Amino acid sequence: MWKDLKAFILRGSVLDLAIGIIVGAAFGKIVTSLVNDIIMPPIGLLLGKVDFSGFFVNLSGKAYDSLAAAKQAGAATINYGMFVNTVLDFLIVAVVIFFLIRGINKILPKPKAAPPASKDCPYCLSSVPVKATRCPHCTSQIQA
């Protein structure tokens, strides 16, 4: 059983997947920091010193000065400012992955098309194997 488990874990695709998940998680943290610490502050400054992560809708009916105060009081809130940040995270990751895959596709050779397995008989237009010299449907001689 251990031998089978070891063979499964050491298989190339499983290791590639594990490495991809680890690198993806680290990349996600970098993108989150990029959005929260670099992109959103200038946007907030341009919109009148607004901090998007603090935008929320209070569902409890009581007034709170900040999202932190509402959370500390245990109030139900809809945190749409954090949602905006998360959407920006996703869009940046999606664009980076798009360009990464696009670059990889340009580097990798295009797969060659497989030769056709059949051809059409010029007389009856039936499908015939490529190596056939006589059509099985109309019995005509087919040139190679």
N, C-alpha and C positions, 0 to 999 in steps of 0.2 A: 504494500500500500504506500509506504514512504517513497519507494522507488518511482511509482506512478505519479505521486504528488510532485516529486522533484523534477521529473521529466516534464510535467505540465507547467510548472513555474519557470523552468529554464527555457521553455519554448520561446522563440524570438518574438512572436506577436504579443505574448503576455508581458514580457519585459518591456517592449516598446509601449504598450498601453500604460503600464505602471509609471514609466518615465514621463510619458505624455501627461498623465494626471498630476504628477508632482510638479512638473514645469508649468502646467496650466494654472495650478493653484498659486504658485509663486508669481506668475505673470498677472493673475487676477488681483493680487495684493498691490502690485506695482501700479496697475491701472486704477484701482480704487484710490490710491494715494495721489496719482496724477489728477484725477477728477476732483477729489476733495481738497487737495492742498495747492494745486496749480491752476486748474481751469476754472473752478467755481468762484474763488475769491475775486478775480478780475471781473467776472460776469456780474457778481453781486455788487461790486463797486460801481460798475457802469449803470446798474439799475437802482442806485441810491443806497449803497452800503447794506445790501440785503444778503442774509445768510440762508441759502435754500434749505440746508439741512434742518433748520429750525421751523420751517413752515409745517403747520398741522391744523387739523380741524378737531376741535374738542367736542366729543359726543356726550359728555357728562352734564353739560349745562352750566357748570361753574367756570369762572374765568381764571385762567392761568397765564402768567407772564411769559413763560417759555415752555418748550417741549420737555425740558428736564424737570421742571416743577410739576407739570402734568403727570409725567411718568412716576415721579416720586410720590405723588398723591394717589397713584393707581387709577387715574382717570383713563377712560377709553378714548383713544385718539386715532385719527387717520393721518399718517405721516407722509403727506404727498411731497414734501421737500426732499425727504430721503429717497422717495421713489424716483424723483427726477434725477438725483445723483446716480441711482442704480441703473436707470435707463441709459444715462451717459456712459457709465461703465460698460454696459452691454454693447452699445454702439461702437465704442472704441475697440473693444475686443473683437467684435465682428469685422470691423474694417481691417484691423491688423491681420486677422486670420484670412480674410479674403485676399489681401495682397500677398500673404505668405503662400497660400495655396496656388495663387496665380503665378508666382515666381517659380514655385516647384514644378508646376505643369509646363512652364517654358523650358526649364532645365532638363526634365526627364524626356527621353525619346518617346515619340508617339508610337503606340502599338501598331504593328503591321496588320493589315486586313488579311483575314484568312482567305485562301483561294476558294472560289465558289465550288460547292459540292455537286452542283447540277447545272445543266445548260438546257436551252430550249431546242426542240427539234425544229429545223427550218421549214418542214413540210406540214406537220400537224400542230406545232407549237406546244407540244406536251413536254413536261419536265423529264429530262433524261440524265443519268449520272454522267459526269464529265468524261470518264474513260470509255463510255459506250461508243461503239462504232455503228450500231444499228439501233433504231428506235423500237422499243418494245410495243409501242402502240400502233404505229403504221408500218413497221418493218422497213422503213427507208434507210438507205445507207447514209451515215452522218460523217462528214469530214472532220478530222481531228482539229 
